[in-house]
């Protein structure tokens, strides 16, 4: 089982050999074989043009002389048709028999897993995603880190990595003073049980407002915080309670999103681990004191030679940078991480760049292995005016409300399509469709760009949406409900070579899958896989509209069923990699 790049590599070798035979100067010549635009062929060697330019010869003649040798190669002759296009590109079109043999290697999930396993085998990667600040609701903006992070975890696992899902909660900060002040005076216990995050957020707002208008209250809030920092038991217990409630509220949303963490090691976990960071960084000469604070400069960097990375505040307190440095060390030593990925919005870019630079120097000086580090960044979700999404009352929209609305909206659509399904099944389908649609809408745009949230678009049955793909998968499943077992068993042995343009085009799309996974994992950009799935479903649709699957001729039926099966395997598996559940019926 191989990806198209393996075939490209092989062709590359053959083109170079042909050039050698023709006496080309191999110092200058490169074959440059790539996957081609299907309009022209399947692979294309682009090397004749630059070579002709360098040697001042005619590119078509250069291509022609290579063609002669290539055409007499047995393997090429039986698998490809050759032609020269444009000013001198050599095109390789796969013969249908070759496409079929190749396609057969995609016959099971297992073979697909094997094709990607080696990419990250042996690696242990900590993925830090979600990671919201506690004692607050998750709002719409919080969804991106969770959804993109989870897809990345699944993709990495698919590629053989051991993944550790860590929720690095912001659970230690100045907000607790105000929260405790209000908690001790205005708690609505019932609300705390039913809507923990809602209640904590309400209390924080009260604390904040009182502190703004009343000097005495402000002082009391400060005292509450100092008591917590000094380890006074009442406040420490309260802090623990608040965190338990926070995590309970968060887990409700994670449950809806099908996300389960291995660890919740928030900022507070690292409080007692920062002293080692200060000591080592000072000793290594990486950090220096500046106006009472401890800072790191990077003289080799354009901005960070002047812009300090403050790792201890002038009042001696730790901050986001100190705990993050301690986190890097902990992940290396405790989890034996070979890779660390942190999924956050793009406003924290500088912080993570400084974190990476500092850690690299620190680990080098202390003879530790630096794990690969990636800050997987993403842009904002906006309304159609390009502004942050707000509810009608002007508040940020709660994530849980958004997800519930998605399910309600999906329910109406599913019910309209299948008025006769039993209510329970309708509800369950609506849940999958609703949640998947929101998730998929978050994954389809390139993560670094902002995107506009639109219910109409994300729930549409047309376009690159979850409903479209889920529906495509159910449609293929319904084909298999119509055929008997025996024709499935003999599919591979009976299949004849592809004949129609639609068969060949779909087969070619299926074959691209492995390359797409490589590209997605290389860039940690799930939208690459989303675009591919949309193209695959499009190719399937064209095929399905043009060619009957259940026909009388056994060999034709077999090869068409084969195409259906491979499409289905890839669709289901990829959707699952993106964190999306598939359906039997829709
Ligand atoms: N709590 C941060 C936020 O809400 C994200 C934390 C990301 N992880 C980290 N190790 N800094 O933006």
Boltz pocket constraint, residues with backbone or C-beta under 6 A from the ligand:
constraints:
  - pocket:
      binder: B
      contacts: [[A, 128], [A, 130], [A, 131], [A, 132], [A, 133], [A, 168], [A, 169], [A, 170], [A, 320], [A, 324], [A, 327], [A, 342], [A, 343], [A, 344]]
      max_distance: 6.0
